[in-house]
Amino acid sequence: MKKKKFNLSGTFAIVLTLLILLILIPINVIVSYFDKGYDMTPAKKYTLNEKTQKLLEDTSDQHIDIYYLSLLKYFRDAEASEYLPLYHTLTQLEERDNITLTCFRPNQDPQKAKELDPDGYLGTYEGDIFVKCNGIVKKVSKDKIFQTGSDGSWQYAGEELISAAISVCASGSLPTIYFLTGHGEKSINDSSDTNYSVYASVLKTNNYDVQELDLNETGAIPGNANIIYLAGPTEDITDKEKELLLAYADNGGAMSFLIDPCDKKGRFENIEAVMEQFGLILDYNIVTETTPANMLEDPDSKQSENFFRVEYPAGAKAGAELTEDLTTDLNQQVDAGKFIAGIAYPRSMAEIPEDSFPAASYFERSSIIRSIANPDGEYTTVSKSMGGDENTAAEADERLSGIPLDFGYYSYNKKTGAKLIVIGTTSVIDPTMNTISLSGSRTLTVFTNTWLYDSEIQFGIGNKINKYDSMLFKDSKDATGVIALLYIAPALIAVVGVIVWLKRRYS
């Protein structure tokens, strides 16, 4: 009996087409209504991280303003495709009821830009992002949103930085640096040329709040103190201040001491006591240079024995036992001619020998500023006693000339996390010493703040990196075999399938 062929033409075909349309059209309408997308990237570049989502839930009762100093429409340009992770971060944040996203170009709306940065400390540039909450404003620089890894990989850091900024602003306080007062220090608030207000402004551009602190008056170190500065004291700190600073260190505090040579008679016993807890010793001297080749220019552009060349050893000469690196990046810039490694009017300092420092096993100490030899390989700096007592005077005058000297140190307590920077001069932050000769040491001093406490706190998301699968082959034969397996074999199977279908399509 002849088999009857199944005919898909005519009325049946029309009915089937209508049924398909009745099914597909509603599905398409529903899908387009929900407009659901899926982030298939391994690093989830286009989706907010779970930590960000939790942060947003925790801060949902606070109004947060986010300002993008550009326009979202630019992300539609084809050449902007690699910047799409930022677009998705901003638009997903904007979906939150308590977050307002404002986009504008600073050159087209300078008044709005000035409102974000009224004192001009932060700078408002095309592509920057500002987060504002609780009266606190934090900037995310456009230069940090997309980064290049050491392996050359293109990395998106925007969500990490924006989330960290939201966290800081929602807390109600920027990372705070306190400058101690009451010991003859110059002010950071007085805008005269002889004070430290210019340096305080530099710190503010790096997203720190900067305040003065009289410990004798307050009797306590504020809980938001991320770094404490002692800059240019001419008198010793009190016993009470010493105990407060030591307790602060025991709790992982970070401190920066910039201690000029001074004529004070007697020793800074309490300042020394704090330094000794970090394994460091203060010399009572002032150091000058005698070799013209090592001398640098003073602010009057005259070569001076008080301005001389140094080196920054902790990065370039760090051994395998050192984990901290404060100077490698700076040394590269010095080598490139961007900065000059110089110092002015310094006193020297040294390490307590390990056999006299019981805590040496869990401390890391290293020089970050050191004198250099002259072209003949000789050290030609001269040490002259200043301040102190008879013992320190004999040390300074009789032993510290013509030898390698250290003018800056870092010390890190690996057990408590406490950190200390000591530099034997305030010339690095003094506006009256504004000369290219000190550009390297001035930059190093600014860099040390990031080591003491990074104002760009790590929120824990990390950079999102493009990931690619790769295969390694032993030789060309191995590669050819894999290609055959992955491409040729499936193609052959498809061809066989088509041949079988052609032979059996009328059966």
Backbone torsions as a table, in degrees:
resi	resn	phi	psi	omega
1	MET	NA	130.2	-177.1
2	LYS	-73.0	131.0	-180.0
3	LYS	-70.7	141.7	178.0
4	LYS	-86.5	128.5	179.9
5	LYS	-76.3	144.6	179.8
6	PHE	-85.0	114.1	-174.5
7	ASN	-96.7	121.2	-180.0
8	LEU	-97.7	11.4	-178.6
9	SER	-94.0	172.9	173.8
10	GLY	76.2	-143.6	-173.7
11	THR	-60.0	-40.6	-178.3
12	PHE	-61.8	-42.3	-179.6
13	ALA	-62.0	-40.2	179.8
14	ILE	-64.9	-44.5	179.8
15	VAL	-61.8	-43.4	-179.8
16	LEU	-62.7	-40.7	179.2
17	THR	-62.7	-43.9	179.2
18	LEU	-62.0	-41.9	179.5
19	LEU	-62.3	-42.3	179.1
20	ILE	-62.1	-43.5	179.4
21	LEU	-63.4	-40.0	179.6
22	LEU	-63.3	-28.3	179.3
23	ILE	-84.5	-46.9	-172.9
24	LEU	-71.9	-39.4	-177.0
25	ILE	-60.9	-49.9	178.0
26	PRO	-60.8	-36.7	179.1
27	ILE	-62.2	-44.5	179.6
28	ASN	-63.9	-39.5	178.8
29	VAL	-63.2	-43.9	-179.6
30	ILE	-63.9	-45.2	-179.3
31	VAL	-62.7	-43.8	-179.5
32	SER	-67.0	-30.3	179.7
33	TYR	-67.8	-45.8	-179.3
34	PHE	-79.5	-24.8	176.4
35	ASP	44.8	52.2	-177.5
36	LYS	-84.4	127.1	177.0
37	GLY	-113.9	159.5	-179.0
38	TYR	-126.7	128.4	179.1
39	ASP	-85.9	106.3	-176.4
40	MET	-97.3	4.1	180.0
41	THR	-73.3	141.0	-178.7
42	PRO	-57.6	-36.6	-177.3
43	ALA	-90.0	2.8	-177.9
44	LYS	52.7	52.9	-176.2
45	LYS	-65.6	-25.8	-173.0
46	TYR	-103.6	9.2	-176.8
47	THR	-128.8	137.1	179.0
48	LEU	-65.0	134.8	179.3
49	ASN	-65.1	156.3	179.3
50	GLU	-59.2	-35.4	179.3
51	LYS	-66.8	-38.1	176.3
52	THR	-65.2	-42.3	-179.9
53	GLN	-62.7	-39.1	177.8
54	LYS	-67.0	-41.2	177.1
55	LEU	-58.4	-42.5	-178.9
56	LEU	-67.2	-34.6	175.6
57	GLU	-67.5	-41.9	-178.5
58	ASP	-67.9	-25.3	-178.3
59	THR	-108.7	18.4	-175.6
60	SER	-67.1	-16.5	179.3
61	ASP	-91.0	2.7	179.5
62	GLN	-115.2	138.3	177.4
63	HIS	-81.6	130.4	-176.8
64	ILE	-123.3	127.1	174.9
65	ASP	-103.2	130.6	175.3
66	ILE	-119.5	127.8	-179.0
67	TYR	-114.7	122.8	174.5
68	TYR	-106.8	115.5	-173.6
69	LEU	-83.3	56.7	173.4
70	SER	-169.2	-167.8	-177.6
71	LEU	-120.6	139.9	-178.6
72	LEU	-65.6	-24.1	-176.9
73	LYS	-63.2	-23.1	-179.7
74	TYR	-66.8	-20.5	179.1
75	PHE	-70.6	-14.0	-180.0
76	ARG	-78.7	-14.8	178.6
77	ASP	-68.3	141.7	-176.6
78	ALA	-59.0	-38.5	-177.7
79	GLU	-72.3	-8.1	-179.5
80	ALA	-95.3	8.5	-174.3
81	SER	-59.3	-34.0	-178.7
82	GLU	-71.4	-13.6	179.5
83	TYR	-96.0	5.1	-177.1
84	LEU	-59.9	-29.8	176.8
85	PRO	-55.3	-38.1	178.4
86	LEU	-66.7	-41.0	178.0
87	TYR	-57.2	-47.5	-177.9
88	HIS	-68.6	-35.2	175.8
89	THR	-62.1	-48.7	-177.7
90	LEU	-64.3	-44.4	-177.1
91	THR	-69.8	-33.4	176.8
92	GLN	-71.7	-34.6	174.9
93	LEU	-66.0	-38.9	-178.7
94	GLU	-63.5	-26.1	-179.6
95	GLU	-67.4	-18.3	179.9
96	ARG	-72.6	138.1	-176.2
97	ASP	-63.2	-29.9	-174.8
98	ASN	-95.7	4.2	-178.2
99	ILE	-114.9	130.0	175.8
100	THR	-112.6	123.3	177.5
101	LEU	-100.9	124.4	177.8
102	THR	-119.0	125.8	-179.8
103	CYS	-114.9	128.8	177.0
104	PHE	-158.7	159.9	177.7
105	ARG	-98.3	126.1	-173.1
106	PRO	-61.9	-30.7	179.9
107	ASN	-75.6	-19.3	178.4
108	GLN	-93.7	-21.5	178.4
109	ASP	-135.4	69.0	-176.9
110	PRO	-62.7	-27.4	-179.7
111	GLN	-66.2	-43.1	179.0
112	LYS	-66.1	-36.9	177.1
113	ALA	-63.8	-40.3	-179.9
114	LYS	-66.5	-32.8	177.2
115	GLU	-63.9	-33.4	177.8
116	LEU	-74.0	-32.3	-175.3
117	ASP	-135.9	68.0	-172.3
118	PRO	-62.2	-30.9	-178.6
119	ASP	-92.3	-4.9	178.5
120	GLY	73.4	19.2	-178.1
121	TYR	-76.3	-39.8	-169.3
122	LEU	-87.1	-35.7	-175.5
123	GLY	84.4	134.1	-179.5
124	THR	-121.2	107.5	-175.2
125	TYR	-122.4	152.7	177.9
126	GLU	-51.7	125.4	178.2
127	GLY	97.0	-11.2	176.8
128	ASP	-69.1	160.4	175.5
129	ILE	-126.5	136.1	176.0
130	PHE	-120.2	137.5	175.2
131	VAL	-115.5	133.5	-177.4
132	LYS	-133.2	128.8	178.8
133	CYS	-162.0	140.3	179.6
134	ASN	56.9	29.3	-179.4
135	GLY	78.2	1.2	179.0
136	ILE	-99.4	133.5	178.7
137	VAL	-118.5	130.0	178.2
138	LYS	-129.5	134.9	-177.6
139	LYS	-99.2	140.1	169.7
140	VAL	-113.0	110.6	-175.6
141	SER	-69.5	139.9	178.9
142	LYS	-58.9	-28.1	-177.2
143	ASP	-72.3	-14.3	-178.1
144	LYS	-103.9	-11.5	-175.2
145	ILE	-67.3	-43.3	174.9
146	PHE	-116.7	129.2	-173.9
147	GLN	-128.3	161.2	175.6
148	THR	-111.8	122.9	-179.3
149	GLY	-72.4	168.9	179.5
150	SER	-61.0	-23.6	178.8
151	ASP	-92.5	7.9	179.7
152	GLY	85.4	3.1	-177.6
153	SER	-73.3	146.8	177.8
154	TRP	-86.4	120.4	-172.0
155	GLN	-123.9	139.3	178.2
156	TYR	-102.3	114.1	-178.8
157	ALA	-108.8	3.2	-173.0
158	GLY	-59.9	-46.5	-178.0
159	GLU	-64.5	-41.6	177.5
160	GLU	-56.4	-49.2	-175.3
161	LEU	-72.0	-40.0	179.8
162	ILE	-67.7	-41.9	178.4
163	SER	-63.0	-42.0	178.1
164	ALA	-62.9	-40.0	178.7
165	ALA	-64.7	-41.0	177.2
166	ILE	-61.6	-43.6	-179.4
167	SER	-60.8	-45.1	-179.3
168	VAL	-64.8	-48.8	-177.5
169	CYS	-65.3	-37.9	179.1
170	ALA	-66.7	-26.2	178.2
171	SER	-72.1	-18.6	177.4
172	GLY	91.5	4.5	-177.7
173	SER	-153.7	132.5	170.9
174	LEU	-73.3	159.0	171.1
175	PRO	-54.0	131.1	-169.7
176	THR	-114.5	133.4	173.0
177	ILE	-107.2	126.9	178.1
178	TYR	-107.9	131.5	173.2
179	PHE	-100.0	121.2	179.2
180	LEU	-68.3	144.4	177.2
181	THR	-127.1	169.4	176.9
182	GLY	101.3	6.5	-178.2
183	HIS	-129.0	25.9	-179.6
184	GLY	85.8	12.4	-178.8
185	GLU	-72.3	155.1	173.1
186	LYS	-76.6	157.1	-176.6
187	SER	-82.4	151.0	171.9
188	ILE	-97.3	-8.9	-177.0
189	ASN	-98.5	-25.0	178.6
190	ASP	-75.5	123.7	-175.0
191	SER	-84.0	8.2	179.1
192	SER	-68.2	160.3	-173.2
193	ASP	-66.3	-15.8	-174.8
194	THR	-95.9	0.7	-176.8
195	ASN	-108.6	-174.0	-172.1
196	TYR	-103.7	21.1	-178.0
197	SER	-65.6	-31.5	179.0
198	VAL	-64.7	-43.7	178.5
199	TYR	-66.1	-37.9	176.8
200	ALA	-61.0	-37.3	177.7
201	SER	-64.4	-38.7	177.6
202	VAL	-61.5	-41.9	178.5
203	LEU	-63.4	-37.7	180.0
204	LYS	-66.7	-33.6	177.5
205	THR	-64.5	-21.0	178.2
206	ASN	-95.4	21.4	174.5
207	ASN	69.8	33.9	170.0
208	TYR	-107.3	147.6	164.4
209	ASP	-90.2	142.5	-175.0
210	VAL	-127.0	124.8	-177.1
211	GLN	-135.2	162.2	171.4
212	GLU	-97.3	154.2	-176.2
213	LEU	-144.5	121.9	173.0
214	ASP	-102.1	98.9	-175.3
215	LEU	-64.3	-33.5	178.6
216	ASN	-64.2	-32.4	-179.0
217	GLU	-81.1	-45.0	-177.1
218	THR	-78.4	-33.2	-179.9
219	GLY	73.2	7.0	-179.8
220	ALA	-159.1	153.8	174.7
221	ILE	-90.9	124.7	-178.2
222	PRO	-56.0	148.5	-178.7
223	GLY	-66.1	-21.3	-179.1
224	ASN	-95.5	15.2	-179.6
225	ALA	-77.1	106.7	179.3
226	ASN	-91.0	-31.8	174.8
227	ILE	-141.7	139.4	174.8
228	ILE	-117.0	126.8	179.0
229	TYR	-102.5	138.8	166.1
230	LEU	-122.0	101.1	-169.4
231	ALA	-117.7	108.5	174.0
232	GLY	72.3	42.6	177.8
233	PRO	-69.6	143.2	172.2
234	THR	-110.5	-5.7	175.1
235	GLU	-130.9	155.5	-179.4
236	ASP	-71.6	155.9	171.2
237	ILE	-74.7	159.9	-177.8
238	THR	-81.1	168.3	177.1
239	ASP	-59.0	-40.5	-179.4
240	LYS	-64.4	-42.4	178.7
241	GLU	-63.9	-40.0	177.9
242	LYS	-58.0	-48.0	-178.3
243	GLU	-63.8	-38.6	178.6
244	LEU	-64.9	-41.7	179.8
245	LEU	-68.6	-37.5	177.7
246	LEU	-67.0	-39.3	177.2
247	ALA	-66.7	-37.3	176.9
248	TYR	-61.6	-42.4	178.3
249	ALA	-65.4	-39.5	179.7
250	ASP	-61.8	-24.4	179.1
251	ASN	-96.7	16.6	175.9
252	GLY	86.9	20.7	-178.0
253	GLY	-69.9	162.9	-179.4
254	ALA	-121.8	134.1	-176.3
255	MET	-136.0	150.3	176.0
256	SER	-130.8	117.9	179.5
257	PHE	-107.6	120.8	173.1
258	LEU	-114.9	103.1	-168.1
259	ILE	-118.4	105.9	179.0
260	ASP	-70.0	156.5	161.4
261	PRO	-59.9	141.3	176.9
262	CYS	-151.8	162.0	-174.3
263	ASP	-85.1	7.4	-178.7
264	LYS	-55.7	126.7	176.6
265	LYS	-79.9	135.9	-175.0
266	GLY	92.1	168.6	-173.1
267	ARG	-97.6	157.7	171.4
268	PHE	-82.8	73.6	-170.6
269	GLU	-62.5	-40.2	-177.7
270	ASN	-75.7	-36.1	174.7
271	ILE	-64.5	-42.2	177.2
272	GLU	-60.5	-38.3	-178.4
273	ALA	-62.6	-38.9	177.7
274	VAL	-67.2	-44.7	179.8
275	MET	-62.7	-38.6	-179.0
276	GLU	-64.5	-27.9	175.5
277	GLN	-65.4	-19.7	177.5
278	PHE	-104.6	9.4	175.4
279	GLY	78.3	25.6	-176.5
280	LEU	-123.0	149.6	-178.1
281	ILE	-121.8	139.8	179.5
282	LEU	-99.4	131.1	173.5
283	ASP	-92.9	149.4	179.4
284	TYR	-107.4	83.6	-176.0
285	ASN	-157.3	175.0	167.9
286	ILE	-131.6	137.1	-170.9
287	VAL	-113.9	136.6	176.4
288	THR	-129.5	167.5	-177.6
289	GLU	-113.9	141.7	-178.9
290	THR	-108.9	-14.3	-179.6
291	THR	-90.1	118.6	-179.5
292	PRO	-55.0	-35.4	-178.6
293	ALA	-62.7	-24.7	-179.8
294	ASN	-96.5	-8.8	-179.4
295	MET	-78.0	148.8	178.6
296	LEU	-121.0	176.0	-176.9
297	GLU	-87.1	142.5	175.2
298	ASP	-85.8	-179.1	-178.5
299	PRO	-60.2	-18.3	177.0
300	ASP	-91.6	11.7	179.1
301	SER	64.2	29.1	176.5
302	LYS	-111.8	136.8	178.1
303	GLN	-62.7	134.1	-172.3
304	SER	-137.9	142.9	176.0
305	GLU	-67.9	-18.8	-179.1
306	ASN	-86.2	-10.5	177.9
307	PHE	-118.7	116.8	-174.5
308	PHE	-148.1	164.4	-176.1
309	ARG	-73.8	146.9	175.6
310	VAL	-139.2	-177.5	172.2
311	GLU	-131.6	163.0	-178.8
312	TYR	-116.3	90.4	-165.6
313	PRO	-81.8	-24.2	-167.9
314	ALA	-64.6	-27.5	178.7
315	GLY	-90.5	-52.6	-174.7
316	ALA	-66.8	-28.9	-175.9
317	LYS	-117.2	18.0	-178.2
318	ALA	-63.3	132.5	177.4
319	GLY	-85.9	175.5	-177.5
320	ALA	-63.7	-23.8	-177.6
321	GLU	-77.9	-13.1	-178.6
322	LEU	-88.9	133.3	178.6
323	THR	-104.2	-21.5	-178.3
324	GLU	-96.9	141.4	-178.2
325	ASP	-138.2	104.9	-176.4
326	LEU	-101.4	-12.7	-166.6
327	THR	-126.3	-7.6	-177.1
328	THR	-58.4	-48.9	-179.8
329	ASP	-60.4	-41.7	-179.9
330	LEU	-65.7	-41.5	179.4
331	ASN	-60.7	-36.3	177.8
332	GLN	-64.2	-38.2	178.8
333	GLN	-72.9	-33.7	175.0
334	VAL	-64.4	-45.1	179.0
335	ASP	-61.4	-31.6	179.9
336	ALA	-81.2	-2.8	177.5
337	GLY	86.5	9.1	-178.5
338	LYS	-76.3	-34.5	-179.3
339	PHE	-130.0	162.6	173.8
340	ILE	-113.2	131.4	178.2
341	ALA	-82.8	98.2	-177.9
342	GLY	-143.1	164.2	179.9
343	ILE	-141.6	162.0	179.4
344	ALA	-144.8	139.1	175.5
345	TYR	47.4	51.7	-176.5
346	PRO	-95.9	159.2	161.6
347	ARG	-105.3	160.1	-178.6
348	SER	-102.9	172.9	179.7
349	MET	-155.5	172.8	-176.0
350	ALA	-153.0	170.6	175.6
351	GLU	-89.6	146.6	167.0
352	ILE	-71.2	129.0	179.0
353	PRO	-54.1	145.1	-175.4
354	GLU	-58.1	-35.0	-178.5
355	ASP	-73.3	-9.0	176.9
356	SER	-111.4	5.4	-177.7
357	PHE	-124.6	94.0	-173.5
358	PRO	-56.9	-28.3	-176.5
359	ALA	-87.9	7.7	-173.3
360	ALA	-56.9	-30.2	-175.0
361	SER	-64.9	-27.2	-179.8
362	TYR	-117.6	18.3	173.0
363	PHE	-112.2	145.7	171.2
364	GLU	-118.2	122.9	-178.2
365	ARG	-130.5	142.4	176.5
366	SER	-159.8	146.4	173.4
367	SER	-67.6	143.5	173.6
368	ILE	-120.1	-12.2	174.5
369	ILE	-138.1	125.3	-174.9
370	ARG	-141.5	148.0	177.0
371	SER	-67.7	158.6	179.0
372	ILE	-121.1	159.7	179.6
373	ALA	-79.7	161.8	175.3
374	ASN	-79.6	177.9	-177.3
375	PRO	-58.6	-19.8	178.5
376	ASP	-90.7	3.1	179.4
377	GLY	85.3	11.4	-178.7
378	GLU	-103.4	147.1	174.7
379	TYR	-91.8	121.0	-170.0
380	THR	-119.2	19.7	173.9
381	THR	-76.9	151.5	-179.7
382	VAL	-118.7	131.7	178.1
383	SER	-104.4	131.1	177.0
384	LYS	-125.9	133.0	-176.7
385	SER	-63.2	144.8	176.6
386	MET	-152.1	119.8	-176.8
387	GLY	73.6	-163.4	177.6
388	GLY	74.8	-150.7	-179.1
389	ASP	-132.1	-169.1	-177.1
390	GLU	-62.0	-39.3	-178.6
391	ASN	-66.4	-44.7	180.0
392	THR	-68.9	-31.5	179.1
393	ALA	-66.4	-42.9	179.1
394	ALA	-63.9	-40.4	178.0
395	GLU	-61.7	-46.5	-175.6
396	ALA	-68.8	-41.4	-174.4
397	ASP	-81.9	-30.0	-171.0
398	GLU	-104.2	-22.0	-171.9
399	ARG	-121.6	-17.6	-168.6
400	LEU	-102.2	7.8	176.0
401	SER	-96.7	145.2	175.4
402	GLY	70.7	20.9	178.3
403	ILE	-131.5	162.2	175.2
404	PRO	-61.7	134.1	179.4
405	LEU	-126.5	148.6	177.4
406	ASP	-108.5	133.7	-179.0
407	PHE	-114.0	-1.1	178.1
408	GLY	-156.4	143.4	-179.5
409	TYR	-140.7	152.7	160.5
410	TYR	-117.1	151.9	175.5
411	SER	-141.4	134.1	-173.1
412	TYR	-131.7	119.9	177.2
413	ASN	-86.9	105.6	-175.6
414	LYS	-70.0	-16.8	-178.8
415	LYS	-82.4	-47.3	-176.4
416	THR	-99.2	-18.0	-175.6
417	GLY	87.1	1.6	-179.8
418	ALA	-66.6	145.2	-177.9
419	LYS	-134.2	144.6	177.7
420	LEU	-140.1	132.0	169.0
421	ILE	-110.1	132.0	173.5
422	VAL	-127.9	125.6	175.5
423	ILE	-127.2	134.1	-171.9
424	GLY	-85.1	34.4	176.7
425	THR	-167.5	152.2	171.6
426	THR	-102.9	4.4	-179.8
427	SER	-58.8	-23.7	-177.8
428	VAL	-72.7	-14.4	177.9
429	ILE	-123.9	3.7	-176.3
430	ASP	-88.0	120.2	-178.1
431	PRO	-64.5	-22.8	178.3
432	THR	-72.3	-13.9	178.6
433	MET	-103.2	29.1	-176.3
434	ASN	-74.1	89.6	-179.6
435	THR	-140.2	149.9	179.7
436	ILE	-61.1	-24.2	-179.0
437	SER	-60.4	-27.1	-178.0
438	LEU	-103.9	8.5	-172.8
439	SER	-59.3	-37.7	-179.7
440	GLY	-67.7	-48.2	-178.6
441	SER	-68.9	-33.6	176.5
442	ARG	-64.5	-43.0	178.0
443	THR	-65.4	-40.7	177.9
444	LEU	-59.7	-41.2	179.9
445	THR	-61.7	-40.8	176.8
446	VAL	-66.0	-42.4	179.5
447	PHE	-58.6	-36.9	-175.1
448	THR	-62.6	-24.8	179.3
449	ASN	-64.8	-38.1	177.6
450	THR	-63.9	-37.2	176.9
451	TRP	-67.7	-41.0	-179.8
452	LEU	-65.5	-46.0	175.8
453	TYR	-159.1	116.7	-177.8
454	ASP	-78.0	116.9	-179.9
455	SER	-66.9	-24.5	173.9
456	GLU	-87.2	76.3	-173.6
457	ILE	-58.3	146.0	178.9
458	GLN	-84.4	111.9	-175.9
459	PHE	-77.9	-20.7	176.4
460	GLY	108.5	-1.5	178.5
461	ILE	-81.4	-42.8	-178.4
462	GLY	82.1	170.0	177.7
463	ASN	-74.0	143.7	177.6
464	LYS	-97.7	122.2	-170.0
465	ILE	-117.3	139.8	172.4
466	ASN	-63.5	133.8	179.5
467	LYS	-119.4	138.1	-178.9
468	TYR	-130.6	138.5	174.6
469	ASP	-79.1	146.0	178.9
470	SER	-141.8	159.4	179.1
471	MET	-131.0	141.0	177.7
472	LEU	-109.5	135.7	-179.5
473	PHE	-117.7	144.1	179.1
474	LYS	-69.3	-38.7	-179.3
475	ASP	-160.2	-177.7	-177.2
476	SER	-66.3	-32.0	179.4
477	LYS	-65.6	-41.4	178.3
478	ASP	-63.6	-42.1	179.9
479	ALA	-64.4	-42.4	179.9
480	THR	-62.3	-39.5	179.2
481	GLY	-62.9	-41.9	179.7
482	VAL	-67.0	-41.4	178.6
483	ILE	-60.8	-42.5	178.8
484	ALA	-61.8	-41.5	-178.8
485	LEU	-66.8	-41.0	-173.7
486	LEU	-83.9	-30.4	-173.5
487	TYR	-117.7	-48.8	-174.0
488	ILE	-71.1	-44.5	-179.0
489	ALA	-59.6	-49.3	177.3
490	PRO	-60.1	-35.3	179.0
491	ALA	-64.7	-41.9	178.5
492	LEU	-63.3	-41.1	178.9
493	ILE	-62.3	-40.5	179.0
494	ALA	-63.7	-42.2	179.7
495	VAL	-61.7	-45.2	178.4
496	VAL	-60.4	-40.7	179.3
497	GLY	-62.2	-42.2	179.3
498	VAL	-63.8	-43.2	179.9
499	ILE	-61.3	-44.1	178.9
500	VAL	-61.8	-42.0	-179.3
501	TRP	-65.2	-40.9	179.6
502	LEU	-62.7	-39.0	-179.6
503	LYS	-71.8	-29.5	-172.9
504	ARG	-107.9	6.7	-172.3
505	ARG	-70.0	-22.0	178.0
506	TYR	-105.3	6.5	-178.4
507	SER	-77.8	NA	NA
